[in-house]
Amino acid sequence: MTNTTTATNATPTNATNVTAIGQTEIPSHPLPSYLNPNDLGPWGTFLQQVDRVTPYLGNLSRWVETLKRPKRILVVDVPIFLDNGTVAHFEGYRVQHNTSRGPGKGGVRFHQDVTLSEVMALSAWMSIKNAAVNVPYGGAKGGIRVDPRKLSIGELERVTRRYTSEIGIIIGPSKDIPAPDVNTNEKIMAWMMDTYSMNQGTTSTGVVTGKPIDLGGSLGRREATGRGVFTVGVQAAQRIGLPIEGARVAVQGMGNVGGVAARLFSEAGARVVAAQDHGGSIYNEAGLNMPALLEHVSKTGTVAGFEDAEVLANEAFWQTPCDILIPAALEGQITELNAHQIQARMVIEGANGPTTPHADDILNDRGVLIVPDVIANAGGVTVSYFEWVQDFSSFFWSEEEINKRLVDIMKGALDAIWQVSAEHNVSLRTATFIVACKRILHARDLRGLYP
Ligand SMILES: NC(=O)c1ccc[n+]([C@@H]2O[C@H](COP(=O)([O-])OP(=O)(O)OC[C@H]3O[C@@H](n4cnc5c(N)ncnc54)[C@H](O)[C@@H]3O)[C@@H](O)[C@H]2O)c1
């Protein structure tokens, strides 16, 4: 019997809390008390994904419960002085999902809607992603419930520094290494690195990745996630006989990931026909002028108002006639409500968790190929790994070398996953989970439990 706890049927039980190591029976476990079984959020999606992969884990499935609860959760209060002299409090998190294969690794998100469930799921997807591309990290993630657009630059710095001090007790170059995510960037990484370093009394460049080049950052890191999306996208397109030249691409999110991926596809001859972000949606059948659009976004913060395009209703974005759809904004964007309308042959998940499990099934049934987040957007963490290695040795590589190593790792990982997908006749997502969960649980098995 395998564990069947899912987002839909998960209810707290009084079942034993002892994992039956060495036995074939795996007892059902209650959900942790801090979760609401009726509203598991993104964490529920992750639990369903683990349940789907469990039958393929063989003997290692006896360890699968370790994946269903994060190793460590830190919830912190982040008080700061606002510019008007009052004190505001924000809720912050750092979750270390699994560290069997190495230190925690994962970004920090600043967003008003961040929840613990979301950060838990994002940390777990980091465990899977790091194992899928075989970098020696566990999975972690952090976040603050704050809308950074409402803060002045001084307030943003104070929130970042106080949060870093609060989570400083569990992060560190060999413990857990944060990086940028939604609404965080190089500048914020510089403040995090400085705060941690000042508290430690030593310059510690390896505590975060995604730093400015002059502070131990890596060439190629800013573009790495988008480049990885592009690399696996091209590989997958080749395998299904979809030429990139002339392919129509729709992209949700014109930030770090979506903007770079869109530009690279456009440079390779594809037509980026539609774009959506928090400000609105635009369309141009002939293909959006990417350099001009990216300049517009960097000036105004949104695709809305771009002159050389038609305005599209936000719901209509999902029905755009296109060959490749790249969700590169937030999770839970492709649902059972819009999955039927998607016209693309291939979805490349630049964002983390953009497709709900139900929508995943609908798209799979309709023959739409999904290149899942846990491989498609792993380019960022791969170059973060390069950055961390360079910081340890204080010896820096050329951009050419970095991009070559990145492309080699991404191609190799996709090849391996494609093979597992064909072997077991499962989706690329399940195949990625099979490869990754086996690596994580094998490490757990080798290490055993201590104390
Ligand atoms: N930055 C990285 O290296 C990296 C690595 C792996 C995964 N990711 C994931 O990629 C996604 C995007 O991250 P990013 O770094 O590009 O963030 P970003 O802040 O640079 O860009 C986010 C984009 O999403 C858009 N957006 C926000 N809310 C939206 C909404 N409600 N509807 C439509 N668009 C909306 C924003 O306008 C912006 O264009 C996230 O899911 C993140 O976790 C990022």
The ligand as a Tripos MOL2 file, in Angstrom:
@<TRIPOS>MOLECULE
LIG
   44    48     1     0     0
SMALL
NO_CHARGES

@<TRIPOS>ATOM
      1 N1         14.4060   34.6090  -11.3510 N.am      1 LIG1
      2 C1         14.7990   33.3680  -11.3940 C.2       1 LIG1
      3 O1         15.9970   33.0780  -11.5290 O.2       1 LIG1
      4 C2         13.8020   32.2550  -11.2990 C.ar      1 LIG1
      5 C3         14.2900   30.9420  -11.2980 C.ar      1 LIG1
      6 C4         13.3770   29.8810  -11.3170 C.ar      1 LIG1
      7 C5         12.0190   30.1650  -11.3040 C.ar      1 LIG1
      8 N2         11.5770   31.4430  -11.2790 N.ar      1 LIG1
      9 C6         10.1370   31.6480  -11.2790 C.3       1 LIG1
     10 O2          9.7660   32.3750  -12.4390 O.3       1 LIG1
     11 C7          8.6110   33.1790  -12.1510 C.3       1 LIG1
     12 C8          8.9170   34.6160  -12.5060 C.3       1 LIG1
     13 O3         10.0460   35.0390  -11.7560 O.3       1 LIG1
     14 P1         10.9160   36.3030  -12.1870 P.3       1 LIG1
     15 O4         12.2030   36.1830  -11.4890 O.co2     1 LIG1
     16 O5         10.8810   36.4740  -13.6610 O.co2     1 LIG1
     17 O6         10.0840   37.4740  -11.4940 O.3       1 LIG1
     18 P2         10.0140   39.0100  -11.9150 P.3       1 LIG1
     19 O7          9.5840   39.7330  -10.6990 O.co2     1 LIG1
     20 O8         11.2460   39.4580  -12.6160 O.co2     1 LIG1
     21 O9          8.8180   39.0190  -12.9960 O.3       1 LIG1
     22 C9          7.5380   38.5760  -12.6590 C.3       1 LIG1
     23 C10         6.6330   38.8670  -13.8400 C.3       1 LIG1
     24 O10         5.3300   38.3440  -13.5430 O.3       1 LIG1
     25 C11         4.3610   39.3480  -13.8080 C.3       1 LIG1
     26 N3          3.1780   39.1570  -12.9800 N.ar      1 LIG1
     27 C12         3.0720   39.3380  -11.6430 C.ar      1 LIG1
     28 N4          1.8030   39.1240  -11.2540 N.ar      1 LIG1
     29 C13         1.1110   38.7860  -12.3570 C.ar      1 LIG1
     30 C14        -0.2410   38.4450  -12.6190 C.ar      1 LIG1
     31 N5         -1.1300   38.4090  -11.6280 N.pl3     1 LIG1
     32 N6         -0.6050   38.1470  -13.8840 N.ar      1 LIG1
     33 C15         0.2890   38.1960  -14.9010 C.ar      1 LIG1
     34 N7          1.5800   38.5150  -14.7190 N.ar      1 LIG1
     35 C16         1.9890   38.8110  -13.4670 C.ar      1 LIG1
     36 C17         5.0820   40.6410  -13.5060 C.3       1 LIG1
     37 O11         4.4250   41.7450  -14.1110 O.3       1 LIG1
     38 C18         6.4470   40.3640  -14.1140 C.3       1 LIG1
     39 O12         6.4250   40.5770  -15.5160 O.3       1 LIG1
     40 C19         8.2940   32.9030  -10.6920 C.3       1 LIG1
     41 O13         7.3630   31.8330  -10.6230 O.3       1 LIG1
     42 C20         9.6120   32.4430  -10.1230 C.3       1 LIG1
     43 O14         9.4560   31.6410   -8.9730 O.3       1 LIG1
     44 C21        12.4360   32.4950  -11.2640 C.ar      1 LIG1
@<TRIPOS>BOND
     1     1     2 1
     2     2     3 2
     3     2     4 1
     4     4     5 ar
     5     4    44 ar
     6     5     6 ar
     7     6     7 ar
     8     7     8 ar
     9     8     9 1
    10     8    44 ar
    11     9    10 1
    12     9    42 1
    13    10    11 1
    14    11    12 1
    15    11    40 1
    16    12    13 1
    17    13    14 1
    18    14    15 2
    19    14    16 1
    20    14    17 1
    21    17    18 1
    22    18    19 2
    23    18    20 1
    24    18    21 1
    25    21    22 1
    26    22    23 1
    27    23    24 1
    28    23    38 1
    29    24    25 1
    30    25    26 1
    31    25    36 1
    32    26    27 ar
    33    26    35 ar
    34    27    28 ar
    35    28    29 ar
    36    29    30 ar
    37    29    35 ar
    38    30    31 1
    39    30    32 ar
    40    32    33 ar
    41    33    34 ar
    42    34    35 ar
    43    36    37 1
    44    36    38 1
    45    38    39 1
    46    40    41 1
    47    40    42 1
    48    42    43 1
@<TRIPOS>SUBSTRUCTURE
     1 LIG1         1 GROUP 0 **** ****
